[in-house]
Amino acid sequence: MSKIKPSKGAPYARIMGVGGYRPTRVVPNEVILETIDSSDEWIRSRSGIATRHWASDEETVAAMSVEASGKAIADAGITPEQIGAVVVSTVSHFKQTPAIATEIADKIGAGKPAAFDISAGCAGFGYGLTLAKGMITDGSAEYVLVIGVERLSDLTDLEDRATAFLFGDGAGAVIVGPAKEPQIGPTVWGSEGDKSETIKQTVSWNDLHVGDVSKLPLDSKGNIKFPAITQEGQAVFRWAVFEMAKVAQQALDAAGITADDLDVFIPHQANERIIDSMVKTLKLPEHVTVARDVRTTGNTSAASIPLAMERLLATGEAKSGDTALVIGFGAGLVYAATVVTLP
């Protein structure tokens, strides 16, 4: 017989509060067109994006996260000291160590919570939410702060016609806490590593460190380019449209509901054409509100779902208690989908 005392947590978990932060600078497509041969019409038709936000030097990964976290904490009605864990999903914190989560935890006054970063690309928020749910039901934390934050403008090649217009910056955060009934469904998640080359960093940090120019991409002026995110657009589009609709349906099935039971659909804000295709494939009824934050925020990777959630609630397009399907998917290729009750 085991001598280990069983863990004791809440029976269920829920999202209690949400907060977001978008950088002050709004960047229209016209700015992107200064460095690529394209048009506003082409960008909008291909992605749905009209504007995005780019961070200033002061709007760091930590600073944006602190702003979003403060709003989520206030929305949840708790104090920072009650937070038992801080989980940050990001691919744009450029220090290998320490985790940016530790700095954020200190700056928000959270005391001494568990704090760590995860790297799961555009599925990162779903991964963090799943980890938080486990902590709540396991009893290792009463409240967990989950943050998705990116400064993808730092990882954008402005001369790459296929990606220059896609990415934006921002931070979204939620507080996950105990619940008396299920408010976060089972997560359907996974990876397809055989497709890892379809979305990737152009060169490794080590290549940049070594400084072998023969291995490094150069810009139009002959200068070494900083590492950026690149992708095989058509391959990613096909995978997202055909495979992720299946994953979204699996999440509905796992939660024991149908599309008719949904109030809101919040997919990763990668591309409006992908969103439209998923809505069609899932046969979502007209009453379901669909997040389209991509139009003015662009693709913010791990931040996109909480930012879209925050905007829907702030504008009244969604309301507290609504049932929402959320799904993130991206580099890896990785994915995560679940059904939640909105805070």
N, C-alpha and C positions, 0 to 999 in steps of 0.2 A: 504494500500500500504506500502511495506517495506521501511524503511528509510535508509537501508544499501546500501552503494554504491557498485555496482558490481565490482568484481575483473577483472583485465585487464592484461593478460599475452600474451606471444607469441602464434600464431595460432597453432604451432606444436613444437616438441622437437626433438633433434638428439644427437647422441654420437659424440662428437667433437674430442676427443683424448683418447688414452688408454696407460697405463703403467703397467709394472709388475716388481716384484722382487722375485727372487728365492734365498734361502740361499746358501752360498758358499759350504757347505758340501754336497757332493753327496753320497748317501747311496745305494750300490748295494744290490741285494737280498742275497748275501753271508753273509752280516752282519745280516740280519733278521734270517737266518738259524742257527745262533749261539744260538738262544733261542727257536726255534720251530723245531719240527720233520717234515721236508718237503724237497722240492728240488727246485732249480731254475726253472726247467722245469715245475713243478706243479704250481708255482706261476705265471709264464708267461702264461700258458695255461688257468688258472682260471681267470686271471685279465688283462693280457697284460702288467703288470708292470715289468720293468727291474731295474729301479732305482727310487729314490725319493730324495728330498732335506730335510734335517733337520737343524733347526736353532740352532745357538750358543746362549750363554747367552746374547750376545750383540744384536743379531737379534730378538728383541722383537716384539710383535704385533705392537706397535707404530712405531718402527724403520723401519720395513719392509713396513708399510703403508706409511710412509713419503717418502721412496725411490720410491715406485710405484706411489705415488701421484705427485711427482716432475716430473716424466716422462710424466704422463698424462697431467699435466698442460702445459708443454712445447710443447707437441704434439698438444694440442688444440690451442696454440697461445694466451693464456690469462695470466693474472697475478694472483697470489694467492689472492690479495685484491678484485678481482672481484667475488670470490666465495661467494655465499649467503647461502649455506647450505652444510654440510658435513654429509653423511650417511655412517655408517660403519656396515657391516654385519659380525659377528664373533660369535663363540661359545667358543673361547679359550682365551678370556680376563678374567682373574680370579678375577678382582675386581668388586664387585657388583655395586659400584658407586665410582667415577663419570664415565660417559661414556668415553670410550677411544677416541671417536670422538672429544671431546673437547680438549684433549691433542694434537691430530694430527692436528687439526685446528690451534692451537697456534704454533706448531712447523713448519708448512709450511708457516706461516705468513699470514694467511687468514683473520686476523682482528677479527671481532665479528660475524661470521656466526651462523645460527642455526646449532646445532651439536648434533647428537644422534646415539645410537647403535640400531640395530635390531637383533633378534635371529630367524632366519628362516632356519638354517642348510644349506644344499646344494642348496636350492632354494633362499638363501639370496640375491644373486646378482640380480636375477629377481625381487624380492620384492623391493630392493633399487632402481633399474632402474625405476620401475613403480612409486614409490613415487617421484623420481626426475622429471619424465615427468610431473606429476601432479603439482609440484611446478613451473615448467617453464610455463606451459599453464595457471596456476592460477595467475601467476605474483608475487608469494611470493619470488622468487629468479630468477636471470637471468642466473646464472651458478651454477650447483650442482656437487659436487665431491662425487662419489659413490665408496666405497671401499669394496672389499671382502678380508678378511685376516684371516689366521689361523696358529696356531702352534699346529697342531694335534699330533705331536710327544709327546707333554705333556699329551695327552689324549689317548695314545696308550699302551695297555697291550702287551708287547713284548713276553709274554708267551701264548697269545691267538692265536692259530693256524689259526683261522678263520679271524682275523682282523689285526694281527701284520704287515703284508706286505702291507696293503692298503694305509696307510695315510702318507701324506707329509705336508710340511710347505711352506708358500709363501703368497704374497699379489698381488692383481690385482686391478687397479683403472681406472675409466673412468670419463671424464668431460661430463656432459649433459648440453646442452644449447639450445637456440632458433633456430627454423627452419621455412622456408617459405612453406615447403611441408612436408607431413608425412614421417618421417624417423624412428619412433618407433611405431610399430603397437599396436593394443589392446592386453592387457595381459590376458591370460587364466591362472588363478591361483586358488588355493584352498587347502583344507586339508582333511585328512581322519584320524581323531583322534582315531577312533576305532582300528587303527593299530599302535598306538604310541609306543607300547612295542617292536616293531620289530627292532627299532634303538633307543638306549637309553644310558644314562650314567649308569655305573654299580651300583654305590651307590650315594646317595645324599650328598651334602656338609655337611648337618646337621648330617648325620650318621657318617661322618668322624670327625666332630667337637665333637660329643658326645663321640666317641672313644670306643663304645661297640664292642669289637673284635668279638663277636658272630655274628654280622651283617655285618662284613667286610670281603672281600676276602683277602686271604693270598697268597704270592708268594711261589715259591718252597723252599725258605729258612725260611718260617714261618713269614716273615715280612708283615705288612699291606700294601696292594696295594693301590696306589693312584687311585682315580676314573678314569675310562677309558670309551671309547666308545665301546659298544658291539652291535651286530646285529644278527638277524635270517637270515642268508645269503640266503637260498632258498626262503623264503617268500619275502624278499626284491627284489631278482632277478626277481621273477615272476611278482610282482607288477610293477617294473620298465619296464620290457619288454612289458607286455600286456597293462597296463593302461597308461603309459607315452607316448606310441606311439599314443594313442587316443588323449591325450592332445596336443601333437605336431601337429597333424592333425587339431585339433580345432583352434590352433593358426594360421596355414596357412589359414584356412577358414576365420577367423576373419580379417586377413590382406587382404583378397581378392585375394590371389595368390595360385598357385599350386606348387607341388614339382618341376615341370619343370622350374618354374620361379626362383628357388633358385640357388645361387652360392656357398653358404657355409652352413654347418650344424655344430653348436657348442653346443653339449649336455654337461651336467655335466660330468666331467671326473671321473666317479666312477669305471668303469670296462669296458674293451674293448669288452667283450662278450655282454654286454648290448648295447653298441654303435652299434655293428654289427647287433644285432637283431632289433634295432630301424630303422637302415638304410634299412634293408630288408622289415620290415613291412610298412614303409612309401613309399617304392618303389622309393627311391631317384635315379635319373639318374646318370650315371657314371661321368658326368661333375661336379657334386657337390663335392666340397672339404669337407672332414670330419675331424674335429679336433680329433687328437689322442695323445694329450699332456700327457695323463695318463701314457704312456709308460715310460717316463723319469721324470715325476713330481708326479705321484701317485694321490691319491684322496686328494685334498686340500679344499674340501667342498665349502664354499662361494667364495673362490678365484679361483676356477677351471675354470669357464667360462671366466672371464677377462684375466686370464693368458693364456688360450688357444687362445683367440682372439688376444692378443698381439703377441704371437709367430707366428701365421699364417700370420699376417701382416708383421712382422719383416723378415720372411723367404721368403716372396713373394708368398706363397701358396694361400693367399687371398690378395685382393687389395682394396684400398679406393673406396667406391661406390658400392661394392658388397652387394647383398641382402643375409642376414643370418638369419637362424632360430636358436634361442637359447632356451634351456630348462634346468631348474634345478629341482632337486627332491631329497628328503631325509627325515631326521628325522622329525617326526611329526604325520603322514607323510604329507609333504607339497610339493607343486610344483608350478612352474611358467614358462610360455612359451610365447615368443613373437617373432616377426620378426623385424629385425633392418637393417638399412643401415650402413655398416662399415665405420668408420671415415677415 
